[in-house]
Amino acid sequence: MAQSTVPPQAPDILSPEFIADPYPFHRVLRDFHPAHHHEATQSWLISRYADCASAFRSPAFSSRNYDWQLEPIHGRTILQMEGREHATHRALLNPFFRGKGLEAFLPVITRNAAELVTRAVERAAADLADGLVGRGRADLVAEFTTWFPINVMVDMLGLPKSDQERFHRWYHSIMAHLNNLAGDPAITAQADQTREELRDYMMPIIRERRSGDGDDLLSRLCRAEVDGQRMSDEEIKAFVSLLLVAGGETTDKAIASMVRNLLDHPEQMAAVRADRSLADAVIAETLRFSGPVHMIMRQTEDDVRIEGTTIPAGSTCIMMLAAANRDERQFRDPDVFDIHRPDLDVAKAFSGAANHVQFILGRHFCVGSLLAREEMAVALGLVLDRLPNLRYQEGFTPREVGLYTRSVASLLVEFDVPTAA
């Protein structure tokens, strides 16, 4: 007589075991609990690719959850908007992050990356003089990736470089708040302080630039109109706050993971060194294999049925992006990093037609996807060009951290430094 197989228990996404290594638990969710109610967060976990992709395109799922999740820290942003309001604000923002609007800022991206990498190389040269013959050393997270996107953002907004450290502190505070699913009151209090500090900083600048003719992103946002409608001061301030997360933390983590993936696969690093046309494949596969955003929330507007389970209307759902992007129902050998994989559509990877879900799909597809792509491409090129023979420092093992967003905490590397002729 055949014995019934008892499925494994659903994991607790707040447990130390899950946070240490979520990927094996993602498979348990996909295979046995594709629509699982997580008691601690009072949320439904949705983990299969097809279910996440469908939800992002369905009116049965909304971003109404952002009213309580994001508005307390950012204010009201485009992420919370639907219908005509969302379409109008999307039309106001798209010109700055697509096509010629984006091209205008590429020199800023290149300059910031070059300055940061040059600094690491210069420090490595000093180390060489102190006895590290022919080798340089750096922590690419602490010295490059955590600063690069913020520096780009501050420059794009036309704000003083002297304020980069302030923005860097603010965006770490905001991300700590978004990762605070356990409800640590100290983190919440710090986020409240950040919200007030950012508002006090930005509002006078926004009012001043309303009447100016500057060419920076902030000035252009202040003047932009669609059908005679402009963004309010509060909406622009909220968008700047959102940019700290969408354009800072996530790109920081994506670049760190991209470099880590290539260090872990030296044959693929050699391939992209030899053929730079593979850069988009490296970026797209990084977003699939180790995308910075592991979870994003949605709210059901109607009862939703997934695999025999009914999720009631009004429920908070945690869309498990990292689990969906490693779903073997969508990708072959999904736990393998492979820039040559045939089942990832690189040509569409940075558009609403992507077949990964890191940038979301449908009407709320990430407006900054092309900016992220350009920053990652510039960072990749400079790392390959300026840090020859890049490898881990002896004894170093990269370790991922994070729940809502995730990447390596540090990247201790060494690389050859040219000696003076």
Backbone torsions as a table, in degrees:
resi	resn	phi	psi	omega
1	MET	NA	128.4	-177.5
2	ALA	-70.6	140.3	177.9
3	GLN	-96.6	141.4	178.9
4	SER	-74.0	144.6	178.6
5	THR	-95.6	125.4	179.4
6	VAL	-85.2	122.2	-178.9
7	PRO	-66.0	150.7	177.9
8	PRO	-64.0	152.8	179.7
9	GLN	-66.0	144.4	177.1
10	ALA	-65.9	138.8	-178.7
11	PRO	-73.2	156.4	172.4
12	ASP	-94.6	114.6	-175.2
13	ILE	-68.3	-10.5	177.1
14	LEU	-98.6	0.8	-177.4
15	SER	-75.3	151.9	177.0
16	PRO	-58.4	-34.7	-178.9
17	GLU	-66.2	-42.4	178.8
18	PHE	-66.1	-46.0	-177.5
19	ILE	-64.2	-33.0	180.0
20	ALA	-68.3	-38.8	-177.6
21	ASP	-157.6	88.4	-173.5
22	PRO	-74.7	-19.4	-167.8
23	TYR	-62.6	-44.1	176.2
24	PRO	-62.2	-33.7	179.4
25	PHE	-72.5	-29.4	174.7
26	HIS	-58.2	-41.8	-179.9
27	ARG	-63.6	-39.4	177.5
28	VAL	-61.2	-44.0	178.2
29	LEU	-62.2	-47.5	-177.9
30	ARG	-62.5	-44.0	-172.5
31	ASP	-78.5	-33.8	-171.3
32	PHE	-123.4	-19.6	-175.4
33	HIS	-139.6	59.7	-174.2
34	PRO	-66.1	-19.2	174.2
35	ALA	-137.3	90.0	-170.5
36	HIS	-115.0	133.6	177.7
37	HIS	-85.0	120.8	-179.1
38	HIS	-98.9	110.5	-171.0
39	GLU	-62.5	-43.0	-173.0
40	ALA	-60.9	-36.5	179.8
41	THR	-102.2	-2.0	-176.8
42	GLN	52.2	45.7	-178.3
43	SER	-131.8	159.3	174.3
44	TRP	-100.1	130.1	179.0
45	LEU	-94.5	122.1	178.7
46	ILE	-115.7	121.4	-164.2
47	SER	-124.1	-14.0	-179.2
48	ARG	-86.6	147.9	-178.1
49	TYR	-56.7	-51.6	-174.7
50	ALA	-60.4	-38.8	-179.1
51	ASP	-70.1	-41.1	178.0
52	CYS	-65.8	-46.7	-178.9
53	ALA	-60.9	-42.3	179.1
54	SER	-64.6	-41.0	-178.1
55	ALA	-63.4	-39.8	-177.7
56	PHE	-66.5	-23.3	-178.8
57	ARG	-98.8	-4.0	-171.8
58	SER	-101.5	136.9	174.9
59	PRO	-68.7	-10.4	176.7
60	ALA	-70.4	-14.8	176.9
61	PHE	-118.1	130.5	179.4
62	SER	-123.0	173.5	175.3
63	SER	-100.6	25.4	-179.9
64	ARG	-62.0	-21.7	177.6
65	ASN	-60.0	-24.5	-178.7
66	TYR	-66.7	-16.6	177.8
67	ASP	-57.8	-39.5	179.0
68	TRP	-101.9	-21.4	-176.3
69	GLN	-84.5	-43.5	-173.5
70	LEU	-109.8	-35.3	-174.8
71	GLU	-58.0	-37.9	179.2
72	PRO	-60.9	-26.2	-178.6
73	ILE	-101.3	-39.0	-176.5
74	HIS	-97.1	-31.4	-160.8
75	GLY	93.8	-176.1	-177.3
76	ARG	-77.6	125.1	-177.3
77	THR	-124.2	174.8	178.7
78	ILE	-58.4	-26.8	-178.5
79	LEU	-64.2	-25.5	-178.5
80	GLN	-90.4	-7.5	-171.8
81	MET	-89.9	151.3	177.4
82	GLU	-134.1	167.5	172.6
83	GLY	59.5	-139.5	-175.3
84	ARG	-64.1	-38.3	179.9
85	GLU	-60.5	-44.2	178.8
86	HIS	-64.8	-43.7	-178.4
87	ALA	-62.2	-40.2	-179.6
88	THR	-65.4	-46.2	-178.7
89	HIS	-69.8	-34.4	176.1
90	ARG	-63.1	-41.6	178.9
91	ALA	-64.7	-32.5	177.4
92	LEU	-69.3	-34.8	-173.5
93	LEU	-91.2	-33.7	-174.3
94	ASN	-52.4	-41.7	-177.1
95	PRO	-60.0	-23.1	-177.6
96	PHE	-88.1	-12.3	-174.9
97	PHE	-126.6	7.2	177.0
98	ARG	-134.5	154.4	171.3
99	GLY	54.7	-133.2	-173.7
100	LYS	-67.0	-29.2	177.1
101	GLY	-61.2	-40.6	178.1
102	LEU	-71.6	-41.7	-177.1
103	GLU	-57.1	-31.9	-178.5
104	ALA	-63.4	-23.4	-176.1
105	PHE	-101.4	-0.3	-178.4
106	LEU	-60.0	-39.4	176.7
107	PRO	-59.2	-33.9	178.2
108	VAL	-63.7	-45.1	179.7
109	ILE	-59.7	-49.0	-177.4
110	THR	-62.3	-43.8	-177.1
111	ARG	-63.7	-44.5	-179.4
112	ASN	-63.2	-44.2	179.8
113	ALA	-62.9	-43.6	-178.1
114	ALA	-62.7	-41.8	-179.6
115	GLU	-62.9	-42.4	-177.7
116	LEU	-68.9	-45.6	-179.6
117	VAL	-67.3	-39.2	178.2
118	THR	-58.9	-40.1	179.4
119	ARG	-61.0	-43.1	178.6
120	ALA	-63.6	-41.2	180.0
121	VAL	-66.0	-40.7	179.5
122	GLU	-63.3	-40.7	177.6
123	ARG	-64.7	-38.2	177.7
124	ALA	-63.2	-37.6	177.8
125	ALA	-63.9	-37.8	176.5
126	ALA	-63.8	-40.7	177.0
127	ASP	-60.4	-39.0	178.7
128	LEU	-58.6	-43.3	180.0
129	ALA	-64.1	-25.7	-179.9
130	ASP	-87.0	3.2	173.4
131	GLY	122.9	-5.6	178.0
132	LEU	-84.6	78.6	-169.6
133	VAL	-60.9	120.8	173.2
134	GLY	71.4	6.2	-176.8
135	ARG	-133.5	144.5	173.9
136	GLY	-115.1	160.9	-178.6
137	ARG	-137.7	145.5	179.1
138	ALA	-161.9	158.0	165.2
139	ASP	-104.2	103.7	-173.4
140	LEU	-66.2	-23.8	176.1
141	VAL	-73.3	-53.7	-175.9
142	ALA	-67.3	-31.8	-172.3
143	GLU	-103.6	-13.5	-176.6
144	PHE	-132.2	-67.0	-167.5
145	THR	-66.3	-33.8	-176.7
146	THR	-74.3	-17.2	-180.0
147	TRP	-103.0	-31.9	-171.8
148	PHE	-54.6	-57.5	-176.9
149	PRO	-64.5	-35.4	178.8
150	ILE	-65.5	-42.8	178.3
151	ASN	-61.4	-41.2	176.5
152	VAL	-60.4	-45.7	-176.7
153	MET	-64.2	-44.1	179.7
154	VAL	-61.8	-41.7	177.8
155	ASP	-65.5	-43.6	-179.5
156	MET	-60.7	-37.7	-179.5
157	LEU	-77.8	-8.7	179.9
158	GLY	73.6	33.9	-179.5
159	LEU	-101.6	159.3	-176.2
160	PRO	-64.2	138.4	176.2
161	LYS	-59.1	-28.1	179.6
162	SER	-63.6	-15.3	-179.6
163	ASP	-96.0	5.4	-178.6
164	GLN	-60.7	-41.1	-179.5
165	GLU	-65.2	-36.5	177.5
166	ARG	-62.5	-46.0	178.3
167	PHE	-65.1	-37.6	178.0
168	HIS	-59.7	-43.7	178.1
169	ARG	-65.8	-41.3	-179.4
170	TRP	-63.4	-42.9	-175.2
171	TYR	-72.1	-29.1	173.5
172	HIS	-66.8	-36.6	177.9
173	SER	-66.2	-42.6	179.4
174	ILE	-63.7	-43.7	-178.6
175	MET	-68.0	-35.3	175.6
176	ALA	-60.9	-38.4	178.1
177	HIS	-64.2	-43.9	-178.6
178	LEU	-68.5	-29.1	178.0
179	ASN	-84.6	-3.0	-171.8
180	ASN	-84.6	56.3	-179.5
181	LEU	-67.0	-21.7	179.0
182	ALA	-81.6	-10.4	173.7
183	GLY	78.0	37.9	177.6
184	ASP	-63.4	119.1	-176.1
185	PRO	-65.5	-29.3	179.1
186	ALA	-65.6	-39.5	178.5
187	ILE	-66.7	-41.1	178.3
188	THR	-62.6	-41.9	-180.0
189	ALA	-64.5	-39.6	178.5
190	GLN	-65.9	-39.2	178.7
191	ALA	-65.1	-38.5	177.0
192	ASP	-61.7	-41.9	178.4
193	GLN	-64.6	-40.9	178.4
194	THR	-61.0	-43.6	179.4
195	ARG	-57.5	-44.9	-179.2
196	GLU	-68.5	-42.3	179.8
197	GLU	-63.0	-43.2	-179.2
198	LEU	-66.2	-40.0	178.6
199	ARG	-64.5	-46.2	-179.8
200	ASP	-62.4	-31.9	179.9
201	TYR	-75.4	-45.6	-169.4
202	MET	-81.3	-37.2	-170.2
203	MET	-60.9	-43.6	177.3
204	PRO	-63.4	-36.3	179.6
205	ILE	-66.7	-42.8	179.3
206	ILE	-61.2	-45.5	-179.6
207	ARG	-62.7	-37.3	179.6
208	GLU	-66.9	-38.5	-174.9
209	ARG	-83.1	-7.9	175.5
210	ARG	-57.0	-38.1	-174.3
211	SER	-101.8	3.9	-178.5
212	GLY	-90.0	178.6	179.9
213	ASP	-125.0	26.9	-178.6
214	GLY	-64.0	157.9	-178.1
215	ASP	-104.2	4.1	178.4
216	ASP	-73.6	165.8	-176.5
217	LEU	-59.5	-43.2	-177.6
218	LEU	-63.6	-45.0	179.2
219	SER	-62.6	-41.4	-179.0
220	ARG	-68.5	-35.9	175.4
221	LEU	-64.6	-37.9	179.8
222	CYS	-64.4	-29.5	-177.6
223	ARG	-96.1	-17.0	-172.7
224	ALA	-63.3	142.3	179.1
225	GLU	-137.3	146.4	168.2
226	VAL	-132.6	118.2	-177.7
227	ASP	54.5	39.7	178.3
228	GLY	77.6	4.7	-177.1
229	GLN	-105.9	133.4	176.1
230	ARG	-113.2	160.7	171.9
231	MET	-73.1	141.5	177.8
232	SER	-75.0	167.5	177.4
233	ASP	-57.3	-44.5	-178.6
234	GLU	-63.6	-39.2	180.0
235	GLU	-67.1	-38.5	178.2
236	ILE	-67.6	-42.8	176.9
237	LYS	-59.8	-43.7	179.4
238	ALA	-63.6	-37.9	179.9
239	PHE	-67.7	-38.7	176.4
240	VAL	-61.8	-42.5	177.0
241	SER	-61.1	-42.5	178.1
242	LEU	-63.9	-37.8	179.3
243	LEU	-59.5	-32.9	179.3
244	LEU	-59.4	-33.7	178.9
245	VAL	-87.4	-55.5	-174.1
246	ALA	-66.7	-33.0	-177.5
247	GLY	-106.8	-5.6	-178.5
248	GLY	-111.2	-77.1	-174.0
249	GLU	-55.9	-45.9	-174.5
250	THR	-68.7	-40.8	179.0
251	THR	-69.2	-39.8	173.9
252	ASP	-51.4	-52.3	-176.6
253	LYS	-69.2	-36.2	179.7
254	ALA	-64.7	-42.1	179.8
255	ILE	-65.7	-43.6	179.1
256	ALA	-59.9	-43.8	179.8
257	SER	-67.1	-37.2	178.8
258	MET	-60.4	-47.9	179.7
259	VAL	-65.1	-41.8	178.1
260	ARG	-59.8	-44.1	-179.4
261	ASN	-60.2	-41.3	179.9
262	LEU	-71.2	-36.5	175.6
263	LEU	-63.7	-35.1	178.7
264	ASP	-75.2	-16.0	-178.2
265	HIS	-132.3	74.1	-173.9
266	PRO	-58.8	-28.4	178.5
267	GLU	-67.7	-31.3	177.4
268	GLN	-78.6	-32.5	173.3
269	MET	-63.3	-42.4	178.5
270	ALA	-62.6	-37.1	-179.2
271	ALA	-64.6	-43.1	-178.6
272	VAL	-77.0	-26.3	172.1
273	ARG	-62.4	-40.3	-176.9
274	ALA	-78.9	-27.4	-175.5
275	ASP	-138.3	93.8	-175.6
276	ARG	-68.9	-11.3	175.8
277	SER	-67.4	-11.7	177.4
278	LEU	-81.3	-1.0	-175.4
279	ALA	-56.7	-45.7	180.0
280	ASP	-62.2	-35.8	178.2
281	ALA	-66.0	-39.4	177.3
282	VAL	-61.8	-45.8	-178.0
283	ILE	-65.8	-47.5	-178.0
284	ALA	-63.1	-42.7	-179.6
285	GLU	-68.8	-33.2	174.1
286	THR	-63.1	-43.0	178.8
287	LEU	-62.9	-35.1	177.9
288	ARG	-75.2	-50.6	-170.6
289	PHE	-76.0	-38.8	-174.9
290	SER	-145.8	50.0	179.3
291	GLY	-59.4	147.4	-175.8
292	PRO	-68.6	-30.6	-178.4
293	VAL	-96.8	113.1	-178.3
294	HIS	-89.7	-26.9	-176.1
295	MET	-142.7	147.1	172.4
296	ILE	-147.2	145.9	-173.0
297	MET	-98.7	151.5	171.8
298	ARG	-142.0	163.8	177.5
299	GLN	-122.8	138.0	178.8
300	THR	-80.4	133.7	175.9
301	GLU	-94.0	-21.2	177.2
302	ASP	-134.2	168.2	169.4
303	ASP	-61.7	136.5	-178.5
304	VAL	-125.0	135.6	-178.9
305	ARG	-107.9	122.0	176.8
306	ILE	-132.3	118.2	176.3
307	GLU	49.4	47.4	176.6
308	GLY	80.5	-0.5	179.7
309	THR	-108.7	132.5	177.5
310	THR	-97.9	122.6	174.5
311	ILE	-97.7	118.2	-174.7
312	PRO	-66.9	153.3	173.3
313	ALA	-58.6	143.2	-179.8
314	GLY	86.3	5.9	-178.6
315	SER	-84.8	148.2	170.8
316	THR	-86.7	128.3	179.0
317	CYS	-116.4	135.1	173.4
318	ILE	-100.5	110.6	179.2
319	MET	-81.9	116.2	-173.4
320	MET	-85.6	81.7	-173.3
321	LEU	-58.8	-43.9	-178.2
322	ALA	-65.0	-35.9	176.7
323	ALA	-68.2	-43.3	-179.3
324	ALA	-62.7	-38.9	-177.7
325	ASN	-75.5	-7.6	173.8
326	ARG	-117.8	28.7	179.6
327	ASP	-80.3	120.1	-179.7
328	GLU	-67.1	-12.7	174.3
329	ARG	-74.0	-18.3	-178.9
330	GLN	-111.0	-36.0	-175.7
331	PHE	-128.5	138.1	176.3
332	ARG	-77.3	137.6	-178.4
333	ASP	46.6	58.6	-170.6
334	PRO	-67.2	-20.3	-179.7
335	ASP	-88.3	10.2	177.5
336	VAL	-107.7	129.8	174.4
337	PHE	-81.6	118.8	-174.5
338	ASP	-146.3	105.4	-178.6
339	ILE	-71.1	-10.1	179.7
340	HIS	-101.5	8.1	-173.5
341	ARG	-61.3	136.0	-176.3
342	PRO	-81.3	-13.8	-173.8
343	ASP	-99.9	12.3	172.0
344	LEU	-111.3	120.3	-175.9
345	ASP	-82.7	91.8	-176.1
346	VAL	-64.5	-36.6	-177.5
347	ALA	-61.8	-27.4	-178.2
348	LYS	-110.5	8.0	-170.1
349	ALA	-66.1	-18.1	-176.7
350	PHE	-115.5	25.5	-179.2
351	SER	-130.3	173.9	178.4
352	GLY	-67.7	-9.1	178.5
353	ALA	-97.9	13.2	-179.1
354	ALA	-59.4	152.3	174.7
355	ASN	-107.8	23.4	162.0
356	HIS	-119.8	167.1	-174.3
357	VAL	-115.4	14.2	-177.5
358	GLN	-62.3	-35.3	-180.0
359	PHE	-94.1	11.6	-174.5
360	ILE	66.0	170.5	178.2
361	LEU	-132.9	168.7	176.1
362	GLY	78.8	-153.2	-169.8
363	ARG	-66.8	-21.3	-179.5
364	HIS	-104.8	23.4	175.0
365	PHE	-54.2	139.7	-172.2
366	CYS	-57.2	119.3	-178.0
367	VAL	-68.6	-23.4	-177.8
368	GLY	-97.5	18.0	-175.3
369	SER	-61.2	-40.4	-178.6
370	LEU	-72.2	-33.3	175.0
371	LEU	-63.8	-44.9	177.9
372	ALA	-59.7	-42.5	178.5
373	ARG	-60.1	-44.8	-178.2
374	GLU	-66.0	-41.7	179.0
375	GLU	-63.3	-42.2	179.2
376	MET	-66.1	-38.0	-179.9
377	ALA	-67.2	-43.1	178.5
378	VAL	-64.1	-45.1	179.1
379	ALA	-61.1	-42.0	179.5
380	LEU	-62.1	-46.7	-179.0
381	GLY	-62.4	-42.0	-178.8
382	LEU	-70.5	-37.9	176.6
383	VAL	-62.9	-42.3	-179.7
384	LEU	-69.2	-36.6	-175.9
385	ASP	-81.3	-37.5	-169.9
386	ARG	-100.6	-14.8	-178.5
387	LEU	-120.1	73.5	-175.6
388	PRO	-66.1	148.0	178.8
389	ASN	55.3	44.4	-178.2
390	LEU	-66.6	133.9	178.6
391	ARG	-157.3	166.2	176.7
392	TYR	-68.7	148.5	169.3
393	GLN	-65.3	147.9	-176.5
394	GLU	-57.8	130.7	178.3
395	GLY	86.2	-6.9	-178.2
396	PHE	-85.8	134.4	173.9
397	THR	-124.8	121.2	-179.3
398	PRO	-65.5	143.9	-178.8
399	ARG	-132.8	124.8	177.8
400	GLU	-78.0	145.6	174.1
401	VAL	-137.4	157.8	175.4
402	GLY	116.0	157.1	178.9
403	LEU	-118.3	-67.0	-179.9
404	TYR	-68.7	-47.1	168.9
405	THR	-119.0	153.5	-170.2
406	ARG	-153.3	139.7	171.9
407	SER	-169.4	-174.9	179.3
408	VAL	-73.8	142.9	-178.6
409	ALA	-75.9	-28.3	179.0
410	SER	-155.9	159.7	175.4
411	LEU	-136.5	90.6	179.9
412	LEU	-84.0	110.9	-173.9
413	VAL	-125.9	163.6	169.4
414	GLU	-134.0	157.1	-173.8
415	PHE	-159.2	158.0	-179.1
416	ASP	-73.9	140.8	176.7
417	VAL	-118.7	123.6	-179.0
418	PRO	-59.0	136.9	176.7
419	THR	-88.1	153.1	-179.6
420	ALA	-66.1	143.3	-179.0
421	ALA	-69.2	NA	NA
